Amino acid sequence: MVYTFRVELEKDEAGGLGLGIRGGRGEGDGSFVVSHLLAGKPASAQGSLKLDDVIISVNGFPLAGLTLEEGCALITASPPVVRFEIQRNGDPPTIELIKIRTSSSRDIVLPINDR
């Protein structure tokens, strides 16, 4: 099952998120993928992101077609609160609502309560 959800992260005092990404135009299928999460930093501490999550957009701006450098620059230039649209295969996210894309391309929104 593929889950699509939004994550909002606030940058730390140094302006960072503690989030590493790989991919972009010219790499594999061009997706931007979470490659590491630094312990104690916002991306790890918030708890919604996992390794191999795919970042679809940043603050509503789609990453499709961007190089890794352009995607990183977009995140770096973002305001203190950064909004990501994330796609994940497998485990559902641990947030209040999730949107599931079914094999028939219909969206289903479900509440989950595991916090």
C-alpha positions in Angstrom: 0.0 0.0 0.0 1.2 3.5 -0.8 0.5 6.3 1.7 0.7 10.0 0.9 0.8 12.4 3.9 2.1 15.8 4.9 4.8 16.6 7.5 5.6 20.0 8.9 9.1 20.5 10.4 10.5 23.6 12.2 14.1 24.3 11.5 16.5 24.3 14.5 18.4 27.4 15.8 21.1 26.8 13.1 18.5 26.7 10.3 18.7 22.9 9.8 16.4 20.0 9.8 18.8 17.1 10.2 17.5 15.5 7.1 19.6 13.9 4.3 18.2 13.3 0.9 19.4 11.5 -2.3 18.1 11.3 -5.8 16.8 14.0 -8.1 16.9 14.4 -11.9 19.5 12.1 -13.5 19.5 9.7 -10.5 17.4 6.5 -10.8 13.7 7.4 -11.3 14.4 11.0 -10.2 12.7 10.7 -6.9 14.0 12.6 -3.8 14.4 10.0 -1.0 15.1 10.4 2.7 18.6 9.0 3.1 19.3 9.8 6.7 17.9 11.4 9.8 20.2 12.9 12.4 19.4 12.0 16.0 18.1 14.9 18.1 17.4 17.1 15.1 13.9 18.2 14.0 13.4 15.6 11.3 14.2 12.7 13.7 12.7 14.2 16.8 9.3 14.9 15.1 9.0 11.2 14.3 6.9 11.1 11.2 9.7 10.5 8.6 11.4 7.2 7.9 14.4 6.3 5.8 13.4 5.8 2.1 10.3 8.0 2.3 9.9 9.9 -0.9 9.6 13.7 -0.8 7.0 14.8 -3.4 6.9 18.5 -2.6 8.4 21.2 -0.4 6.0 24.0 0.7 3.7 23.0 -2.2 6.5 23.1 -4.8 6.9 19.8 -6.6 10.4 18.3 -6.7 9.8 16.3 -9.9 12.4 17.3 -12.5 14.7 19.1 -10.1 18.4 18.1 -9.6 19.5 17.1 -6.1 21.3 20.5 -5.8 18.0 22.3 -6.7 16.0 20.3 -4.3 18.4 20.9 -1.5 18.5 24.6 -2.3 14.7 24.7 -2.1 14.7 23.2 1.3 17.5 25.4 2.6 15.8 28.6 1.3 12.5 27.6 2.9 11.1 29.6 5.8 11.6 28.3 9.4 8.6 26.0 9.1 8.9 23.6 6.1 6.0 21.6 4.8 6.7 18.3 3.0 4.4 16.1 1.1 5.7 12.5 1.6 5.0 9.2 -0.1 5.7 5.9 1.7 5.3 2.3 0.7 4.5 -0.2 3.4 4.1 1.1 7.0 1.4 3.7 7.6 2.6 7.1 9.0 2.0 7.9 12.6 -0.1 11.0 12.1 -3.8 11.8 12.6 -4.9 11.4 9.0 -3.5 9.5 6.0 -4.5 9.5 2.4 -4.3 6.1 0.7 -4.1 5.8 -3.1 -5.7 2.5 -4.0 -4.9 0.5 -7.1 -7.9 2.1 -8.8 -6.3 5.5 -8.2 -9.1 6.6 -5.8 -8.0 8.4 -2.6 -9.3 7.2 0.7 -8.7 9.4 3.8 -8.6 7.5 7.1 -8.0 8.5 10.7 -5.3 6.6 12.7 -4.7 6.8 16.4 -1.4 5.3 17.4 -0.1 8.2 19.4 
